[in-house]
Amino acid sequence: MNCRSCQTELVEFFSLGQMPSINVFLKKEEEFATEKKYNLSVGFCPKCSLVQIIDTIPPKDLFVDYVYFSAVSTQFLEHCKENANELTKKLNLGPESLVLEVASNDGSQLQEFKNLGIPVLGVDPAKNIAKVANEKGIKTIDEFFSYSLAKKLKEEQNIQADLIFGANVLAHVEGIVDFVKGVKELLKPKGTAVFEFPYARGLIEKKFDVIYHEHVFYYSLIALIHLFKTADLEIYDVKMTPMQGGSLMFFACHAGAFPIHQNVKDLQAQEIESGFDKLETYQKLAEDVLGIKNELLDLLKKIKSEGKRVAAYSASAKGTVLLNYFGINTNYIDFIVDKSPAKQGLYTPGTHFLVYPPEKVGEDKPDYLLILCWNLADEVMQMEELKAWREGGGKFIIPVPEVKII
């Protein structure tokens, strides 16, 4: 397999084996036997340092009928509001501007820009979710973003954006060079493209459960600079955000449009010092993850041997990866709950747990709750639905990046 950015042959460094598509939930038990699984291995490009999965699932099988809605997470909605306020101020956006969001989901982020009086346009391939956004008054095109779509929008509708925004999309697009060229096509001469996604440092910090088929890429700044140069775009600013357990947000423009900030150069230097450009830095991941797996399974076995019960919170992408790779079944946990109504009543990919609403924790009173969406642990632990259970002595287990009981 060759690098999707520079065509150099990849070197595989970690495999999660056969994994189901993390957002394809099952509706009935009869579907268990025919559930598809796919190889999930990760490789490193020795030329441009881009980390990426080896095999992908066709996008039409991943994103057309999607069960992830942005509005489910309170933390995410607060982050959307902060983004809109900060970017509006930083980029001097106003009623004459246009914000175009790629992979705009249910329009939660664009709604915040619209609340500030800024015209918005969304692009998202999930027809069920784009329909929700359009019904809320957020104009959304239900197609995959590409160079050809960008060219069509520019030529036929005279669309160009002051801000092109994307949260957790840049990692999802297999045809990434075409995608970046589409960004260039729709960006005004003094426009800015802003993307946010889980940062590659997470792999070095044992956060292995960000690896799944939707996440084709795991970007470092070094790799991004190389990629954006292919479309004659420059990264001129960067910042870290707390989303997804540690994300990178960067600001890109047409080459020479804005001066490059010192923090871009500083982060580049830090990455080189940390070995982001070296294969052996990533090869340590397999050993680190095995350590977490053994520690968590030993803990769950001990709890069960004491006659106590464990439930899991969140039928999330991270949760699906961890449960499947660690082989966690009904011998280890009793049931799973999730806040999203779209997942309740369905069976989890691969592990086939029936998903219940959070109220079941208070009804069944397990002794422990394993938080699979560990990046939202603080939000989960303060949930009103869990208050009585928590005050009654219930304890939380956080599995990543270190196993701990709270």
C-alpha positions in Angstrom: 0.0 0.0 0.0 1.3 3.5 -0.9 0.9 6.7 1.0 -2.2 8.5 0.0 -0.4 11.9 0.1 3.0 11.3 -1.5 2.7 7.7 -3.0 5.7 6.3 -1.0 5.3 2.7 0.2 3.9 2.5 3.7 5.4 0.5 6.6 2.9 -1.3 8.8 3.5 -0.8 12.6 0.3 -1.9 14.4 -2.7 -4.1 13.7 -6.1 -4.3 15.5 -7.0 -7.4 13.5 -10.5 -7.8 12.0 -12.9 -5.0 13.1 -16.5 -4.2 12.3 -17.5 -0.8 10.9 -17.8 1.2 14.2 -21.0 3.0 13.4 -22.9 0.2 11.7 -25.2 -1.0 14.5 -27.3 -4.1 14.1 -31.1 -4.1 14.4 -31.8 -7.7 15.2 -29.9 -10.9 16.4 -30.3 -12.5 13.0 -27.8 -10.1 11.6 -25.0 -11.2 13.9 -23.9 -14.1 11.7 -23.6 -12.0 8.5 -21.9 -9.0 10.1 -18.9 -7.8 8.0 -15.5 -7.3 9.5 -12.5 -5.6 7.9 -8.7 -5.6 8.5 -7.6 -2.7 10.6 -3.9 -2.0 10.4 -1.9 1.2 10.6 1.2 2.2 8.6 3.8 5.0 8.5 5.1 6.9 5.5 8.9 7.2 5.7 8.9 10.1 3.3 6.2 12.5 4.5 5.6 11.0 8.0 1.9 10.6 7.5 0.3 7.9 9.6 -2.6 6.1 8.0 -4.6 2.9 8.0 -3.7 0.3 5.4 -7.2 -0.8 4.2 -10.3 1.3 4.1 -14.1 0.6 3.8 -15.9 2.3 0.9 -17.3 5.7 2.1 -20.8 4.8 0.9 -20.8 1.9 3.5 -19.7 4.3 6.3 -21.4 7.6 6.0 -24.7 7.4 4.1 -26.9 6.3 7.1 -25.0 7.6 10.1 -25.9 7.2 13.8 -23.6 9.9 15.2 -25.3 13.3 15.9 -23.1 16.2 17.1 -25.8 17.6 19.3 -25.7 14.6 21.7 -22.6 15.9 23.5 -22.9 18.9 25.8 -19.1 19.4 25.7 -19.2 19.5 21.9 -22.0 22.0 21.8 -20.1 24.3 24.1 -17.0 23.9 22.0 -19.0 24.9 18.9 -20.1 28.1 20.5 -16.5 28.9 21.5 -15.3 28.2 18.0 -17.8 30.5 16.4 -17.0 33.3 18.8 -13.3 33.0 18.5 -13.1 32.5 14.7 -15.6 35.3 14.0 -13.3 37.6 16.0 -10.0 36.3 14.7 -11.0 36.3 11.0 -13.2 39.4 11.1 -16.3 37.6 9.9 -19.6 39.4 9.4 -22.9 39.5 7.5 -21.0 39.8 4.2 -18.9 36.7 4.9 -19.7 33.0 4.2 -18.8 30.1 6.4 -18.8 26.7 4.7 -18.5 23.6 6.8 -17.4 20.3 5.4 -18.9 17.3 7.1 -21.3 19.6 8.9 -23.4 16.8 10.5 -26.6 18.1 12.1 -25.5 21.8 11.7 -24.6 22.3 15.4 -21.4 24.3 14.5 -23.0 26.3 11.7 -25.9 27.1 13.9 -23.5 29.1 16.2 -22.2 31.1 13.3 -25.8 31.7 12.1 -26.7 33.0 15.6 -23.9 35.6 15.1 -25.6 36.8 11.8 -23.1 35.1 9.5 -24.3 33.3 6.3 -23.6 29.5 6.4 -23.5 26.5 4.1 -23.0 22.9 5.1 -21.8 19.8 3.1 -22.4 16.4 4.5 -22.9 13.0 2.7 -25.1 11.4 5.4 -28.6 12.0 3.9 -30.4 11.3 7.2 -28.3 13.9 9.1 -28.3 16.5 6.3 -32.1 16.3 6.4 -32.1 17.1 10.1 -29.8 20.1 9.4 -32.0 21.4 6.6 -35.1 21.1 8.7 -33.4 23.3 11.3 -32.8 26.0 8.7 -29.1 25.2 8.1 -28.7 24.8 4.3 -26.8 21.6 3.8 -25.8 19.8 0.5 -26.0 16.0 1.0 -22.9 15.1 -1.0 -19.2 14.1 -0.4 -16.9 17.1 -0.6 -14.5 16.9 -3.5 -12.6 19.0 -6.0 -15.4 18.4 -8.6 -18.1 19.5 -6.1 -16.0 22.6 -5.2 -15.5 23.5 -8.9 -19.3 23.1 -9.5 -20.2 25.3 -6.6 -17.8 28.0 -7.6 -18.7 28.0 -11.3 -22.4 27.5 -11.1 -23.3 29.3 -7.9 -20.4 31.7 -7.5 -19.7 30.3 -4.0 -16.4 31.1 -2.3 -15.9 31.1 1.4 -14.2 33.4 3.9 -13.9 30.4 6.3 -13.9 26.7 5.3 -14.3 24.8 8.6 -14.1 21.1 9.3 -14.1 19.2 12.6 -13.1 15.6 12.5 -13.3 15.3 8.8 -9.7 15.7 7.5 -8.9 12.3 9.0 -11.8 10.6 7.3 -11.2 11.4 3.6 -9.2 8.7 1.7 -8.8 10.9 -1.5 -7.1 13.6 0.6 -5.2 15.3 -2.1 -8.4 15.8 -4.2 -10.1 17.1 -1.0 -7.4 19.7 -0.3 -7.5 20.9 -3.9 -11.3 21.4 -3.4 -10.6 23.5 -0.3 -8.2 25.7 -2.4 -10.9 26.1 -5.1 -13.5 27.4 -2.7 -11.3 29.6 -0.5 -11.4 33.4 -1.1 -8.0 35.0 -1.8 -7.8 36.1 1.9 -9.9 33.3 3.2 -8.9 30.8 5.9 -9.5 27.0 6.1 -9.7 25.7 9.7 -9.6 22.0 10.5 -9.7 20.3 13.9 -9.1 16.5 14.5 -7.4 14.1 17.0 -3.7 14.8 17.0 -1.1 12.1 16.2 0.5 12.6 19.6 -2.5 10.6 20.9 -1.0 7.4 19.5 2.2 8.1 21.3 0.1 8.6 24.5 -1.5 5.2 24.2 -4.8 6.5 22.9 -5.2 3.7 20.4 -9.0 3.7 20.3 -8.9 6.7 17.9 -7.9 4.1 15.3 -10.9 2.9 13.2 -11.8 2.7 9.6 -13.4 6.2 9.5 -10.1 7.6 10.6 -7.9 7.0 7.6 -5.2 9.5 8.8 -3.5 10.4 12.1 -1.9 13.8 11.4 1.2 15.4 12.7 1.9 19.0 11.7 4.9 17.8 9.7 2.7 15.6 7.5 0.0 18.3 7.1 2.5 20.9 5.8 3.6 18.5 3.2 0.0 17.6 2.2 -1.2 21.2 1.9 1.7 22.2 -0.2 0.3 19.8 -2.9 -2.5 22.4 -3.4 -0.3 25.4 -2.9 -1.8 26.1 0.5 0.2 27.1 3.7 -0.5 26.4 7.3 0.0 29.8 9.1 -1.3 29.1 12.6 -2.0 26.2 15.0 -3.4 25.6 18.4 -4.3 22.6 20.6 -7.9 21.9 21.8 -9.2 19.4 24.4 -11.6 17.7 22.0 -11.4 13.9 21.5 -8.8 13.6 24.2 -6.4 16.1 22.5 -6.9 17.7 19.1 -5.0 19.9 16.8 -6.6 22.9 15.1 -4.8 24.6 12.3 -5.3 27.6 10.0 -4.4 27.4 6.3 -4.4 30.0 3.5 -3.3 30.5 -0.1 0.5 30.5 -0.2 1.8 33.9 0.9 -1.6 35.3 2.0 -0.7 35.6 5.7 2.6 35.5 7.6 3.4 32.1 9.3 3.2 32.4 13.1 6.0 31.4 15.3 3.9 28.7 17.0 3.8 26.7 13.7 7.6 26.7 13.7 7.7 25.8 17.4 5.3 22.8 17.0 7.3 21.6 14.0 10.4 21.6 16.1 8.7 19.8 19.0 7.5 17.1 16.7 10.9 16.5 15.3 12.3 16.4 18.9 9.6 13.9 19.9 10.3 11.7 16.9 7.1 12.2 14.9 9.2 11.7 11.8 10.5 8.3 12.9 8.9 4.8 12.5 10.2 3.5 15.9 8.2 6.2 17.8 5.0 4.6 16.6 6.1 1.0 16.9 6.0 1.2 20.7 2.1 1.5 20.5 1.5 -2.3 20.2 3.4 -2.9 23.5 1.6 0.0 25.3 -1.8 -1.2 24.2 -1.1 -4.8 25.3 -0.3 -3.4 28.8 -3.7 -1.5 29.0 -5.5 -4.6 27.8 -4.0 -6.9 30.4 -4.5 -4.5 33.2 -8.2 -3.8 32.3 -9.1 -7.4 31.8 -7.4 -8.4 35.1 -9.4 -5.7 36.9 -12.8 -6.7 35.3 -12.1 -10.4 36.1 -11.3 -9.5 39.8 -14.5 -7.4 40.1 -16.6 -10.3 38.6 -14.9 -12.9 40.9 -16.0 -10.8 43.9 -19.6 -11.1 42.7 -19.9 -7.5 41.6 -21.4 -6.1 38.4 -20.0 -3.8 35.7 -21.9 -1.8 33.1 -20.4 0.3 30.3 -21.2 3.8 29.3 -21.2 4.8 25.6 -21.6 2.8 22.5 -19.1 5.1 20.9 -16.5 4.6 18.2 -13.8 4.4 20.8 -15.9 1.9 22.8 -16.4 -0.3 19.8 -12.7 -0.4 19.1 -11.7 -1.2 22.7 -14.4 -3.8 23.3 -13.6 -5.7 20.1 -9.8 -5.5 20.3 -9.8 -6.5 24.0 -12.4 -9.2 23.5 -14.7 -7.8 26.2 -18.0 -9.7 26.2 -20.8 -10.6 28.7 -18.2 -12.4 30.8 -16.8 -9.0 31.7 -19.6 -6.5 31.5 -23.4 -6.9 32.0 -24.8 -4.2 29.7 -24.1 -1.0 27.8 -26.0 2.4 28.0 -25.7 5.4 25.7 -27.3 8.8 25.7 -28.0 8.8 22.0 -31.6 7.7 21.1 -30.3 6.8 17.6 -28.3 3.9 19.2 -30.7 2.7 21.9 -32.5 -0.5 21.1 -29.7 -1.5 18.6 -26.8 -4.0 19.0 -23.2 -2.8 19.2 -20.9 -3.6 16.2 -18.9 -6.8 16.8 -19.7 -7.4 20.5 -23.5 -7.4 20.1 -24.6 -5.7 23.3 -28.1 -4.3 23.3 -27.8 -0.6 23.9 -30.0 0.8 26.7 -30.7 4.4 27.8 -28.6 5.8 30.8 -31.5 5.4 33.2 -30.9 1.7 33.3 -27.8 2.3 35.4 -30.0 3.7 38.2 -32.5 0.9 37.7 -30.1 -2.1 37.7 -27.5 -0.5 40.1 -24.2 -2.1 38.8 -21.2 -1.6 41.1 -19.0 -0.1 38.4 -19.5 1.9 35.2 -16.8 1.5 32.5 -16.6 4.9 30.6 -15.7 4.0 27.1 -15.9 7.6 25.9 -13.0 8.4 28.3 -12.4 11.8 26.6 -15.8 12.9 27.9 -15.3 11.2 31.4 -15.8 14.5 33.3 -19.1 15.1 31.5 -20.3 11.5 32.1 -19.5 11.5 35.8 -21.6 14.6 36.4 -24.6 13.4 34.4 -27.9 14.0 36.2 -29.2 10.6 35.1 -26.3 9.0 37.1 -26.6 11.2 40.2 -28.5 8.8 42.4 -26.4 5.8 41.4 -23.2 7.8 42.0 -24.3 9.0 45.4 -25.3 5.5 46.3 -21.6 4.4 46.0 -21.3 3.6 42.3 -17.7 3.8 40.9 -16.3 4.7 37.5 -13.6 2.9 35.6 -11.6 4.9 33.0 -9.6 2.7 30.7 -7.5 5.0 28.5 -4.7 6.2 28.5 -4.2 4.6 32.0 -6.7 2.2 33.8 -8.0 3.9 36.9 -11.0 3.7 39.2 -12.8 6.9 40.5 
